[in-house]
């Protein structure tokens, strides 16, 4: 069965792109480009899910909500 996971991409101060999957706590990767970061986080998500399954734990469904909040400056 195929699942969809949300991923955030954030540039860091060294020019790398940090990729994180909020629905899988601690599942983080990075890359020098957007494409590399996405490929790396895909591998990280797959490894994370395989590890859970090896431990007999069902991977969580995507409980994460992404929204925007405006802050007056």
VENPE-V346293 format. One line per field, one symbol per residue. phi: phi as a letter, one per 40 degrees, with the letter a starting at -180 (. if undefined). psi: psi as a letter, one per 20 degrees, with the letter a starting at -180 (. if undefined). burial: + if it has 16 or more other ideal C-beta (glycine too) atoms within 10 Angstrom, else -. A space follows every 50 residues. Layout:
phi=???
psi=???
burial=???
This chain:
phi=.cbbbcbbbbcbccgcbcbbbccbdgcbaaacbdcccccccccccccdcc cdcccgbcccccccbbabbcbcb
psi=ppqppqpqppqrijiroppqnhinpinqarrhrgggggghhggggggggg gghhjkppqqrnjppprqpppp.
burial=----+-+---------+++++-++--+-+++-----++-++--++--++- --------+--------------
